[in-house]
Amino acid sequence: MKLNQNNRGLAAEKAAALFLQQQGLSLLAQNYSCRYGEIDLIMRESKTLVFVEVRLRTHRGFTSAADSIDQRKQQKLIRVAQFYLQSHDLNMPCRFDAILFDNSEYQSPNWIRNAIDT
């Protein structure tokens, strides 16, 4: 069965969540969306809230998975995270990570901690 782009993205998000859980993080939310946009995964590592962007690039003609998180996307993620914190009345340390897949086998993800400077 051939997966369409949406299904490949969901599979990458599930693989990323599993990978991060194996690293000791706890999953709080997947595909959190609000009026400002969406965050793929919201995790917790000890006392830190971790907002995770998952990127999959399978075609070499496009930019790399890391390069696809441009300034505009970063600003959008920050706005969504701020909304999440306010709507859940949270005041705790946060960071933005990225899980990058450069193939559709969802193996050997590249985990970038603090992928976005805030």
C-alpha positions in Angstrom: 0.0 0.0 0.0 1.4 3.4 -1.0 1.1 6.1 1.6 0.1 9.6 0.5 1.9 12.6 1.8 -0.5 13.1 4.8 -0.2 9.5 5.9 3.6 9.7 5.6 3.6 12.7 7.8 1.5 11.0 10.4 3.7 8.0 10.3 6.8 10.2 10.8 5.1 11.9 13.8 4.3 8.6 15.4 7.9 7.3 14.8 9.2 10.6 16.3 6.9 10.3 19.4 8.0 6.7 19.9 11.7 7.6 19.5 11.4 10.5 22.0 9.5 8.3 24.5 12.4 5.7 24.2 14.7 8.6 25.2 12.7 9.2 28.4 10.3 12.0 27.3 6.5 11.8 28.0 3.9 12.6 25.3 1.4 15.2 26.3 -0.2 16.1 23.0 0.0 15.2 19.3 -1.0 17.6 16.5 -2.0 20.3 18.9 -3.7 23.1 16.9 -5.1 26.5 17.7 -6.0 29.6 15.7 -2.2 30.3 15.3 -1.3 27.0 13.8 -0.2 23.5 14.8 2.6 21.8 16.8 3.3 18.2 15.9 4.3 17.0 19.4 4.3 18.4 22.9 6.4 16.4 25.2 7.8 16.7 28.7 11.3 16.0 29.8 11.7 16.2 33.5 10.5 19.8 34.3 10.9 21.1 30.8 8.1 21.3 28.2 9.3 20.4 24.8 7.6 21.5 21.6 8.6 19.3 18.7 8.5 19.9 15.0 8.7 16.7 12.9 10.0 17.0 9.4 10.2 14.4 6.6 12.0 14.9 3.3 12.1 12.1 0.9 12.8 14.0 -2.3 16.4 15.2 -2.8 15.2 18.1 -5.0 13.7 19.9 -2.1 15.5 21.6 0.8 16.7 19.4 3.6 14.3 18.6 6.5 16.3 21.0 8.7 16.2 23.9 6.2 12.5 23.6 5.8 12.0 25.1 9.3 12.5 28.6 8.1 12.1 31.9 10.1 8.4 32.1 9.2 7.7 28.6 10.5 9.7 29.3 13.6 7.7 32.4 14.4 4.5 30.4 13.9 5.6 27.6 16.3 6.5 30.2 18.9 3.0 31.8 18.7 1.3 28.4 19.0 3.5 27.5 22.0 2.7 30.8 23.7 -1.0 30.1 23.2 -0.6 26.6 24.6 1.2 27.9 27.7 -1.4 30.6 28.3 -4.4 28.4 27.7 -3.1 25.7 30.1 -1.9 28.3 32.7 1.7 26.9 32.6 4.8 28.7 33.7 7.7 26.3 33.2 10.9 26.0 31.2 10.4 25.3 27.5 12.4 24.5 24.4 11.8 23.7 20.8 13.2 20.6 19.3 13.1 19.1 15.8 13.0 15.5 14.7 14.2 15.2 11.1 13.8 12.2 8.8 15.5 12.3 5.4 14.0 9.1 4.3 10.6 7.4 4.5 11.8 4.4 6.6 11.5 6.6 9.7 14.8 5.2 11.0 17.8 7.0 12.4 16.0 10.3 13.1 18.1 13.4 13.6 17.1 14.9 16.9 18.0 18.6 17.2 17.5 20.0 20.7 16.9 23.7 21.0 16.3 23.9 17.3 14.7 27.4 17.7 16.3 30.1 19.7 13.7 32.2 21.6 
